[in-house]
C-alpha cells in the first residue's frame, strides 16, 4: 500500500531520520526531507566534512554505533526521496514551507508536515560573554567534531547540564588543554536527582565516567559556582567565578558555556501549533496530543518540541510517523507504539533526574550588572532594558521588545528572548509564564532579499506583501 500525500519533514537529526525511514518504509512516496545541514545526523551526530577520515569512535565516543546506524539508515533511502540539504526553511505560510538555499527561494506545498527542528544552547549572559573566544557548548562541540580543532589553547567549560561534562570530556580525550570545568549546579543538586537517573544506570554511569576521566587528567572541577565575568578586552584572558564563598580566577584564552538547551520551536509557532509552559524547566514547549500531533496536519518530534535528548528524539520521530500513517489511513503498528511509549516513559524519568541535578540558575539574570549586554544583535544592555521597564511599566515581553529593541536582530530573539522574559518577571514580580514569550515569526533566520542585480526575490516579496495585510503589532524586525 502506497500513499501520495505530500509529506515534508524539516530536520534530519535522530527524530527526522527515524520519521523519514518509518514513512518511506511504509510506502509514502511523495516524501521530502529538508535540512540546513550538508548531511544528516543533526548536531548530536554531525558528520565530518568530506576529506576527513576520523573513525566514528573518535567523533561520537560511546554513541558511535548509534550514529553509524542512523547515518547508514538515512543514506539507504536518501536517493529515493526528495532530499534537500543545505536548505533553510524560513517560513511556513498557507500550507506551504518557504525555503532558501544557494540557488534562491522556493515554496513547497504539503499535506502533512513533520517538524524535527532540534534545539539550541540556553544562555545566561555574564559580563564579557560577547568577547572573541567565547563559544556556546554546542558551538565548541561542533568545532571539535566538524573541524577537529579546539576553541583555544587553554579552554574553560562553564555552565551546567550533561553537555558541559560531555564536551569537556571530548576535548580532553582529543588531547586539548581543558583548564577547568565550572558547574553552577551543586553536589547536593546531583544527589537529589540521582535516584531518578539510576533508573537508567548505563546513562548515569557514562556521566560519572566523564567526570572520573577529567579528574584523572587533573582538570579543575568546581561545583556550585557563580560565574562572575569573562576577563579580557579584545580577547579572552580568563574567567572570574565564586565558589563556597570564595572568589577565584582561571586563566584561559577560550570559554565554552551554556545552561542546557531550548527547543527551536519558531517554525512550529508560525505553523499554528500551540505552546505551553514547562514550569520545572522555566521554558515554553510545543503542545501535542502525546503522539506528536500538534495541529492540522502538523506533527512535532524531538528536541524542537521539548528537550529530551537523542534517544528520546529518535523514538519520538518514529512515534510521530506512526501517528501520521494512522491519520492518512495506512497501516500503523499499535504494538510498536506501545513499545515506544514504555521506552519513552523510562527516559522521561531519567530526564526528570537530569533536570533536578542541573537546575537553571534563573536568579543570575535578575542580578546581572547593568553594563552586561543582554541582546548582542542590537547591543542592548541589561541597564537599558531595566530603564525601559521602570519608565514604561510593560507587563508583557513583546511590548518590552518594542520599547527597548532586544530581540529585533539577526537571531530574532532566539538567544535573548528567554533572558528578557526572566528579567521582566524578576522586575515586575509577575510569574514567568504570565509575562509570555517572544512570538515566533518569519523569517526565522536571515535570508537574502535581493539575489541578483538588486532585484527582489519573488518568494520573499510575496511573503512581504502578505505581511502588509496582517494586523500590525509589536513584531518589528
C-alpha positions in Angstrom: 0.0 0.0 0.0 1.4 3.4 -1.0 0.5 7.0 -0.3 0.8 10.1 -2.5 0.2 12.5 0.3 2.7 15.3 0.1 4.8 14.9 3.3 7.5 17.3 4.3 10.0 16.7 7.1 12.0 19.6 8.4 15.3 18.3 10.1 17.4 15.3 9.6 18.7 14.6 13.1 17.6 11.5 15.1 13.9 12.5 15.0 13.8 13.5 11.4 15.8 10.4 10.2 13.6 8.0 12.1 10.4 9.6 11.0 11.6 9.6 7.3 12.7 6.0 7.5 9.3 4.9 9.0 7.3 6.7 6.4 9.4 5.6 3.5 9.3 2.0 4.6 5.5 2.2 5.0 5.1 3.3 1.3 5.0 7.1 1.4 6.5 8.0 -1.9 5.9 11.8 -2.0 8.3 12.5 0.8 10.6 15.5 1.2 13.3 16.0 3.8 14.7 19.5 4.3 17.8 20.2 6.4 20.1 23.2 6.9 23.0 20.8 7.4 25.0 19.4 4.4 24.4 15.9 5.7 22.0 14.0 8.0 22.7 13.4 11.7 21.7 16.6 13.4 24.0 18.3 15.8 24.5 15.3 18.1 25.5 13.0 15.2 27.0 15.7 13.0 29.1 14.2 10.2 32.6 15.3 9.5 33.3 17.2 6.2 34.4 15.4 3.0 38.1 14.6 3.1 38.1 14.0 6.8 38.5 10.3 7.8 38.4 10.2 11.6 36.9 6.9 12.9 33.3 7.2 14.3 34.6 6.3 17.8 36.7 9.4 17.9 33.8 11.6 16.9 30.9 10.1 18.9 32.5 8.1 21.6 30.1 5.5 23.1 27.4 6.8 20.8 29.3 5.8 17.7 27.2 2.7 16.9 24.0 4.8 17.1 25.5 7.5 14.9 26.6 5.0 12.3 23.3 3.2 12.3 21.3 6.4 11.8 23.7 7.6 9.1 23.5 4.3 7.2 19.7 4.3 7.6 19.3 7.7 6.1 21.8 7.0 3.3 19.9 3.9 2.3 16.8 5.9 1.3 18.1 9.4 0.7 18.4 8.8 -3.1 14.8 7.6 -3.3 13.1 10.7 -1.8 13.3 14.5 -2.4 16.2 15.3 -0.1 17.2 18.9 0.2 20.3 19.5 2.4 21.9 23.0 2.9 18.4 24.4 2.8 16.7 26.7 5.3 13.0 26.7 6.0 12.5 30.3 6.9 8.7 30.5 7.0 5.5 28.4 6.9 2.5 30.1 5.3 -0.7 29.0 3.6 0.1 25.2 4.0 3.5 25.5 2.4 7.0 25.7 3.6 9.2 28.6 2.2 12.8 27.6 1.7 16.1 29.3 0.9 19.3 27.8 -0.5 22.2 28.8 -2.7 20.0 28.9 -5.8 17.3 31.2 -4.3 14.0 30.6 -2.6 11.2 28.0 -3.2 7.7 27.3 -2.0 6.7 23.7 -1.3 3.1 22.8 -0.5 2.4 19.9 1.9 -0.5 17.8 3.1 1.4 16.7 6.2 4.4 18.4 7.9 6.7 16.9 10.5 8.9 19.4 12.4 12.0 18.0 13.9 13.9 21.2 14.3 16.2 20.4 17.2 17.5 22.7 20.0 20.0 25.4 20.7 22.1 26.3 23.7 20.5 28.1 26.5 22.4 31.2 27.6 22.7 33.3 30.8 24.6 36.5 29.8 27.5 37.4 32.1 30.0 40.3 31.6 32.4 39.5 28.8 30.2 36.8 27.1 30.4 38.6 23.7 34.2 38.6 23.6 36.0 36.9 20.8 36.9 33.4 22.1 33.6 32.8 23.9 31.5 29.9 22.4 28.4 28.1 23.4 29.0 24.5 24.5 27.2 23.3 21.3 29.5 25.6 19.2 32.5 24.2 21.0 31.4 20.7 20.2 30.8 21.5 16.5 34.4 22.9 16.2 35.8 19.7 17.6 33.5 17.3 15.6 33.4 19.2 12.3 36.9 20.5 12.0 38.9 18.6 14.6 40.1 21.8 16.3 40.0 23.3 19.8 38.3 26.6 20.5 41.6 27.7 22.3 44.9 26.7 23.6 43.5 26.6 27.2 39.8 26.3 27.3 37.3 26.6 30.3 33.9 25.0 30.0 31.3 26.5 32.2 27.5 26.5 32.9 25.6 23.3 33.7 24.0 20.3 32.3 25.2 16.9 30.9 26.5 18.6 27.8 29.0 20.5 30.0 30.8 17.4 31.1 30.4 15.7 27.7 32.1 18.5 25.8 34.9 18.8 28.4 35.5 15.1 28.2 35.6 15.1 24.4 38.1 17.9 24.4 40.3 16.3 27.0 40.1 12.9 25.2 41.2 14.6 21.9 44.3 16.0 23.7 43.1 19.6 24.1 44.1 21.6 27.2 41.0 21.9 29.4 41.8 24.4 32.1 38.7 24.0 34.2 35.1 22.8 34.3 32.8 25.2 36.2 29.4 23.8 37.1 26.7 26.1 38.6 24.8 23.0 39.9 25.9 21.9 43.3 26.8 18.4 44.5 23.6 18.4 46.6 21.6 19.1 43.4 23.1 15.9 41.8 22.3 13.9 44.9 18.7 14.9 44.7 18.4 13.8 41.0 20.5 10.6 41.3 17.6 8.3 42.3 15.7 9.0 39.1 18.8 8.9 36.9 19.5 5.5 38.4 16.5 4.1 36.5 18.9 4.0 33.5 22.2 3.1 35.2 24.0 2.9 31.9 23.5 6.5 31.2 24.2 7.6 34.7 27.5 5.6 34.7 28.5 7.3 31.4 28.3 10.7 33.1 30.3 9.5 36.1 32.9 8.1 33.7 33.3 11.6 32.1 33.9 13.2 35.5 36.4 10.5 36.5 38.3 10.8 33.3 38.6 14.6 33.8 39.7 14.1 37.4 42.4 11.7 36.3 43.6 14.3 33.8 43.9 16.8 36.7 41.3 19.1 35.2 39.9 21.6 37.8 36.3 20.6 38.6 34.2 23.1 40.6 30.5 22.7 41.5 28.1 25.2 42.9 29.9 28.1 41.2 28.6 31.5 40.3 30.1 32.8 37.1 31.1 36.5 37.6 32.7 37.7 34.4 34.9 36.7 31.5 38.1 38.8 31.5 39.6 40.5 28.5 39.3 43.4 26.1 40.0 42.2 22.6 40.1 38.5 23.5 39.5 36.2 26.4 42.1 36.2 29.2 40.4 34.3 31.9 37.2 33.8 33.9 36.1 35.1 37.3 33.8 33.0 39.5 33.0 32.3 43.1 32.6 29.0 44.9 32.0 28.3 48.5 32.0 32.0 49.3 35.5 32.5 47.7 36.3 34.4 44.6 38.6 32.6 42.1 40.1 33.2 38.7 41.2 30.8 36.0 43.4 32.0 33.1 42.3 30.8 29.7 42.0 32.0 26.1 38.6 30.5 25.3 35.4 29.8 27.1 32.6 27.4 26.1 29.5 27.9 28.2 25.8 27.0 28.3 23.0 26.1 30.7 21.1 23.3 29.0 19.1 23.6 25.8 16.0 25.4 24.5 13.6 24.0 21.8 13.9 25.5 18.3 10.1 25.9 18.1 9.7 29.1 16.0 8.6 27.2 12.9 6.0 25.3 15.0 4.6 28.5 16.3 4.4 30.0 12.8 2.6 26.9 11.6 0.0 27.5 14.2 1.0 25.0 16.9 0.1 25.8 20.5 2.7 26.0 23.2 2.6 25.5 27.0 4.8 26.5 29.8 7.1 23.9 31.4 7.4 25.2 35.0 10.1 22.7 36.0 12.4 23.9 33.3 11.2 27.5 33.1 10.7 27.4 29.3 8.0 27.0 26.7 7.5 23.8 24.8 5.2 22.8 21.9 1.9 21.2 22.9 0.9 17.9 21.2 -1.5 15.1 21.8 1.1 12.7 23.2 1.9 11.1 19.9 3.2 14.2 18.1 0.0 15.6 16.6 0.3 19.4 17.1 -2.1 20.9 14.6 -3.9 20.5 11.3 -1.6 18.1 9.5 1.3 19.2 11.7 3.5 16.8 13.8 6.4 17.5 16.1 9.2 15.3 17.3 12.5 15.6 19.1 14.1 18.5 21.0 12.3 21.0 18.8 9.2 20.4 20.8 10.6 19.6 24.2 14.1 18.7 25.4 14.7 15.0 25.8 18.0 14.1 24.1 18.9 11.9 21.1 17.3 8.7 22.3 14.0 10.4 23.0 14.2 12.2 19.7 14.6 9.0 17.7 11.7 7.3 19.4 9.5 10.4 19.2 10.3 10.7 15.4 9.1 7.1 14.9 6.0 7.8 17.1 5.0 10.9 15.1 5.4 8.9 11.8 3.2 6.2 13.1 0.6 8.8 14.1 0.8 10.3 10.6 0.4 6.9 9.0 -2.8 6.2 11.1 -4.2 9.6 10.1 -3.9 9.0 6.4 -5.3 5.5 6.6 -2.2 3.5 6.2 -1.1 0.5 8.4 0.4 1.7 11.7 1.6 -0.8 14.4 -0.1 -0.3 17.7 2.2 -2.9 19.2 5.3 -0.8 18.2 3.6 2.3 19.5 3.2 0.7 23.0 6.8 -0.4 22.9 7.8 3.2 22.2 5.7 4.6 25.0 7.3 2.3 27.5 10.8 3.3 26.5 9.9 7.0 26.5 8.4 6.5 30.0 11.7 5.3 31.3 13.6 8.0 29.5 11.2 10.6 30.9 12.0 9.5 34.5 15.7 9.8 33.8 15.2 13.2 32.2 13.5 14.5 35.4 16.5 13.4 37.3 18.7 15.4 34.9 16.6 18.4 35.4 16.8 18.1 39.2 20.6 17.6 39.0 21.3 20.6 36.8 18.8 23.4 37.6 18.8 26.5 35.5 20.2 29.5 37.5 17.4 31.9 36.8 18.3 34.2 39.7 21.5 35.2 38.0 19.5 37.1 35.3 17.8 39.4 37.8 21.1 40.2 39.4 23.2 40.8 36.2 25.2 44.1 36.2 23.6 46.9 34.2 26.5 47.1 31.8 26.2 43.5 30.7 24.9 43.0 27.1 21.5 41.3 27.1 20.9 41.3 23.3 24.1 41.1 21.4 22.4 41.6 18.0 21.1 45.0 18.9 23.8 45.7 21.5 21.2 46.3 24.3 22.3 46.2 27.9 20.6 45.0 31.0 20.6 48.6 32.2 18.8 49.8 29.1 16.1 47.2 29.5 15.7 47.9 33.2 15.3 51.6 32.4 12.6 50.8 29.8 10.8 48.6 32.3 10.9 51.3 35.0 9.8 54.1 32.7 7.0 52.4 30.7 6.0 49.5 33.0 5.4 46.9 30.3 3.6 43.7 31.5 4.4 41.5 28.5 7.6 40.6 26.9 6.7 41.5 23.3 5.8 45.0 24.4 9.1 45.3 26.1 10.8 44.2 22.9 9.1 47.1 21.1 10.3 49.6 23.8 13.9 48.6 24.2 14.7 46.7 20.9 16.0 43.4 22.3 15.0 40.5 20.0 14.8 42.6 16.9 18.2 41.5 15.5 19.5 38.6 13.4 18.6 35.9 15.8 15.0 37.1 16.2 15.2 36.7 20.0 16.2 33.1 20.0 19.1 33.8 22.3 17.9 36.8 24.3 14.1 36.2 24.3 14.1 33.8 27.3 16.5 36.1 29.2 14.3 39.1 28.5 11.3 37.3 29.9 13.2 36.3 33.1 14.3 39.9 33.7 10.8 41.3 33.2 9.4 38.6 35.6 12.0 39.5 38.2 11.4 43.2 38.0 7.6 43.1 37.9 7.0 40.2 40.2 4.8 38.5 37.7 5.2 34.8 37.2 7.4 33.9 34.2 4.6 32.3 32.3 2.4 35.4 32.6 5.0 37.8 31.0 4.9 35.5 28.0 7.5 34.8 25.3 8.6 36.5 22.1 6.4 35.4 19.2 7.9 33.3 16.5 7.8 35.0 13.1 9.3 34.6 9.7 12.0 34.8 8.6 13.2 32.7 11.5 16.8 33.3 10.3 18.3 35.9 8.0 17.7 35.4 4.3 18.8 37.4 1.2 16.1 39.7 -0.2 17.9 40.9 -3.3 19.5 38.0 -5.1 20.9 39.5 -8.4 21.2 43.0 -9.8 19.2 44.4 -6.9 16.0 42.6 -7.9 13.8 41.3 -5.2 13.3 37.5 -4.8 9.7 36.8 -5.8 9.0 34.4 -2.9 10.3 36.8 -0.3 8.5 39.7 -2.0 5.2 37.7 -1.9 5.6 37.0 1.7 6.4 40.6 2.5 3.3 41.8 0.6 1.2 39.2 2.5 2.6 40.6 5.8 1.2 44.0 5.0 -2.3 42.5 5.3 -1.7 41.1 8.7 -2.6 43.1 11.8 0.1 45.4 12.8 1.6 44.8 16.3 4.9 45.0 18.1 6.6 42.4 15.9 9.2 44.7 14.3 12.4 43.1 13.0 
